[in-house]
Amino acid sequence: MAEKKVEIRISGKTIQAQAGETLIHAIWSAGMPESIKTGCAGGVCGACTVTLRYSDGRKGGTELACMKPVEAGMEVFPCPVDAEAPVEPVMEPDVRSLQAAFPTLNRCTKCGSCSTACPMSIPVMDSVLRMQKGEFSEVAEDFTTCIHCGLCRFVCEDKVKPHNMGLWVRRSLGMSRDLSIPHGENENTEKEWQYLMHTDRELRLQNARQFRQTGKVES
């Protein structure tokens, strides 16, 4: 029995897709791989973020094309977000250093568009307000699930750059923490790195399967 076909529109162009397949697979099959950017194709990198509109009047929104199944009548609009040069993190970050790194910090007009657009349901606007108060630990927690798709920046008319600031805060806090290894653990840590970097791949896979089955690895 032939699989059901549905029609969807990508940036105004109608294509045929198999019911249930993801948007990414649909555009690949249609010979349009350049129409939506892709990275991991597994819901992590955020490169394939799109906005959707439905023919039955349902409210559209933002989705990851690699995770969203096609539906008949769906209209898809890519959200290309230009790359931003990374900003160097600093030790012991505070509001002043954040403001120096991102002069857009205080432009937020509290419209909430960034929070609405976020595919990971991060309270982006609230986190920007926390940045302004210097509540960086809370900000780092807010952006734990950020996939850096850039949609919050894409929809912000005031060019606040929330996710770039969130990443900067997380990196700066990480840089400021004491990550020294307790005495006596250096040798074991080095052995683990050597195992990961230099042990034969098939042996590592074999050991991983054995550990899953028995909870230990025989020497």
C-alpha positions as CSV (number, residue, x, y, z in Angstrom):
1,M,0.0,0.0,0.0
2,A,1.5,3.4,-1.0
3,E,2.2,5.8,1.8
4,K,-0.1,8.8,2.0
5,K,1.1,12.0,0.4
6,V,0.3,15.5,1.7
7,E,1.0,18.9,0.2
8,I,3.0,21.5,2.2
9,R,4.4,24.9,1.2
10,I,8.0,25.9,1.8
11,S,8.5,29.7,1.3
12,G,5.6,29.8,-1.1
13,K,6.6,26.7,-3.1
14,T,4.3,23.7,-2.9
15,I,5.9,20.2,-2.5
16,Q,4.7,16.7,-2.0
17,A,5.7,15.0,1.3
18,Q,5.0,11.7,3.0
19,A,2.6,11.9,5.9
20,G,4.5,11.7,9.2
21,E,8.0,12.4,7.9
22,T,9.8,15.4,9.3
23,L,10.0,18.7,7.5
24,I,13.8,18.3,6.9
25,H,13.3,14.9,5.3
26,A,10.5,16.4,3.2
27,I,12.6,19.1,1.8
28,W,15.5,16.8,1.2
29,S,13.3,14.4,-0.8
30,A,11.9,17.4,-2.8
31,G,15.5,18.4,-3.8
32,M,15.4,21.6,-1.8
33,P,18.2,21.1,0.9
34,E,19.3,24.7,0.6
35,S,15.9,26.1,1.6
36,I,16.4,25.4,5.4
37,K,19.7,25.3,7.1
38,T,20.6,22.1,8.9
39,G,23.2,21.1,11.5
40,C,22.8,18.1,13.8
41,A,19.3,17.1,12.4
42,G,18.6,15.8,15.9
43,G,17.0,18.7,17.7
44,V,20.1,20.1,19.4
45,C,21.8,22.8,17.3
46,G,18.8,25.0,16.3
47,A,20.0,25.6,12.8
48,C,16.8,24.5,11.2
49,T,14.4,26.7,13.1
50,V,11.3,27.7,11.1
51,T,7.9,29.4,11.7
52,L,4.7,27.6,10.7
53,R,1.2,28.6,9.6
54,Y,-1.7,26.1,9.4
55,S,-4.5,26.1,6.8
56,D,-7.1,25.2,9.4
57,G,-6.7,28.4,11.3
58,R,-4.7,27.0,14.2
59,K,-2.1,29.3,15.7
60,G,1.3,28.8,14.2
61,G,4.6,29.2,15.9
62,T,8.3,28.2,15.9
63,E,9.5,24.7,15.5
64,L,12.7,22.8,14.6
65,A,12.3,21.4,11.1
66,C,14.3,18.3,12.0
67,M,11.8,17.3,14.7
68,K,8.4,18.6,13.3
69,P,6.3,16.1,11.3
70,V,4.6,17.4,8.1
71,E,0.9,18.1,8.1
72,A,-1.4,18.7,5.1
73,G,-1.6,22.4,4.2
74,M,1.3,23.4,6.5
75,E,3.1,26.6,5.4
76,V,6.8,26.8,6.4
77,F,9.0,29.9,6.6
78,P,12.7,29.5,7.3
79,C,14.2,31.9,9.9
80,P,17.8,32.6,8.7
81,V,19.7,34.2,11.5
82,D,23.1,35.8,10.7
83,A,26.1,34.5,12.6
84,E,27.5,36.8,15.3
85,A,31.1,36.9,16.2
86,P,31.7,35.4,19.7
87,V,32.4,37.8,22.5
88,E,35.3,36.9,24.9
89,P,34.0,35.8,28.3
90,V,35.5,37.5,31.4
91,M,36.5,36.4,34.9
92,E,34.0,37.4,37.7
93,P,31.4,38.9,35.4
94,D,29.1,41.7,36.6
95,V,26.5,44.0,35.1
96,R,29.2,46.5,34.0
97,S,31.2,43.9,32.1
98,L,28.1,42.5,30.5
99,Q,27.1,46.0,29.4
100,A,30.5,46.6,28.0
101,A,30.4,43.3,26.0
102,F,26.8,43.9,24.9
103,P,25.7,47.6,24.8
104,T,22.3,46.4,23.8
105,L,21.6,45.0,27.3
106,N,19.2,47.8,28.4
107,R,17.3,48.2,25.1
108,C,14.7,45.6,26.2
109,T,11.2,47.0,26.0
110,K,9.6,44.0,27.7
111,C,7.4,43.0,24.7
112,G,7.9,39.3,25.3
113,S,8.4,38.3,21.7
114,C,11.7,36.5,22.5
115,S,10.0,34.3,25.1
116,T,7.2,33.5,22.7
117,A,9.6,32.6,19.9
118,C,11.8,30.3,21.9
119,P,11.4,26.7,20.8
120,M,12.8,25.5,24.2
121,S,10.3,27.5,26.3
122,I,13.1,29.5,28.0
123,P,11.7,32.6,29.8
124,V,14.0,34.8,27.7
125,M,12.6,38.2,28.5
126,D,12.6,37.5,32.3
127,S,16.2,36.3,32.0
128,V,17.2,39.6,30.2
129,L,15.7,41.5,33.2
130,R,17.7,39.2,35.5
131,M,20.9,40.1,33.5
132,Q,20.2,43.8,34.1
133,K,20.1,43.1,37.8
134,G,23.2,41.0,37.8
135,E,21.4,37.8,38.8
136,F,23.8,35.7,36.7
137,S,23.4,32.3,38.4
138,E,19.7,32.4,37.6
139,V,20.5,33.5,34.0
140,A,22.9,30.6,33.6
141,E,20.2,28.2,34.8
142,D,17.6,29.8,32.4
143,F,19.9,29.2,29.4
144,T,20.8,25.6,30.2
145,T,18.6,24.3,27.5
146,C,19.3,27.0,24.9
147,I,20.1,25.6,21.5
148,H,21.3,28.9,20.1
149,C,18.9,28.9,17.2
150,G,18.9,32.7,17.4
151,L,15.1,33.1,17.2
152,C,15.0,35.4,20.2
153,R,17.5,37.7,18.4
154,F,15.6,37.3,15.1
155,V,12.3,38.6,16.5
156,C,13.8,41.4,18.6
157,E,13.3,44.7,17.0
158,D,15.6,46.3,19.5
159,K,18.5,44.0,18.7
160,V,19.0,42.9,22.3
161,K,20.8,39.6,21.5
162,P,19.4,37.6,24.4
163,H,20.9,34.2,23.6
164,N,24.4,35.7,22.9
165,M,24.3,37.3,26.3
166,G,23.1,34.1,27.9
167,L,25.9,32.2,26.4
168,W,28.4,34.9,27.5
169,V,27.1,34.7,31.1
170,R,27.4,30.9,31.2
171,R,30.9,30.9,29.8
172,S,32.1,33.7,32.1
173,L,30.7,32.0,35.2
174,G,32.3,28.7,34.1
175,M,35.6,30.4,33.5
176,S,35.4,32.0,37.0
177,R,34.9,28.7,38.9
178,D,37.6,26.7,40.6
179,L,37.9,23.7,38.4
180,S,41.0,22.3,40.0
181,I,41.0,18.5,40.3
182,P,41.2,17.2,44.0
183,H,44.6,15.7,45.0
184,G,44.9,12.1,43.9
185,E,42.5,12.3,41.0
186,N,44.8,13.7,38.4
187,E,46.2,10.2,37.5
188,N,42.8,8.6,37.0
189,T,41.6,11.6,35.0
190,E,44.6,11.3,32.7
191,K,44.0,7.6,32.2
192,E,40.4,8.2,31.3
193,W,41.4,10.8,28.7
194,Q,44.0,8.5,27.2
195,Y,41.3,5.7,27.0
196,L,38.8,8.0,25.2
197,M,41.4,9.5,22.8
198,H,43.6,6.5,22.0
199,T,41.8,3.2,22.7
200,D,40.6,1.3,19.6
201,R,37.0,2.3,18.7
202,E,35.8,-1.3,18.5
203,L,37.2,-2.1,21.9
204,R,35.4,1.0,23.4
205,L,32.1,-0.1,21.8
206,Q,32.6,-3.6,23.1
207,N,33.3,-2.3,26.6
208,A,30.2,0.0,26.4
209,R,27.9,-2.9,25.5
210,Q,29.4,-5.0,28.3
211,F,28.9,-2.2,30.8
212,R,25.2,-1.8,29.7
213,Q,24.6,-5.5,30.2
214,T,26.5,-6.2,33.4
215,G,27.3,-2.9,35.0
216,K,31.0,-3.4,34.8
217,V,33.9,-3.9,32.4
218,E,36.2,-6.8,32.8
219,S,39.9,-5.8,32.4
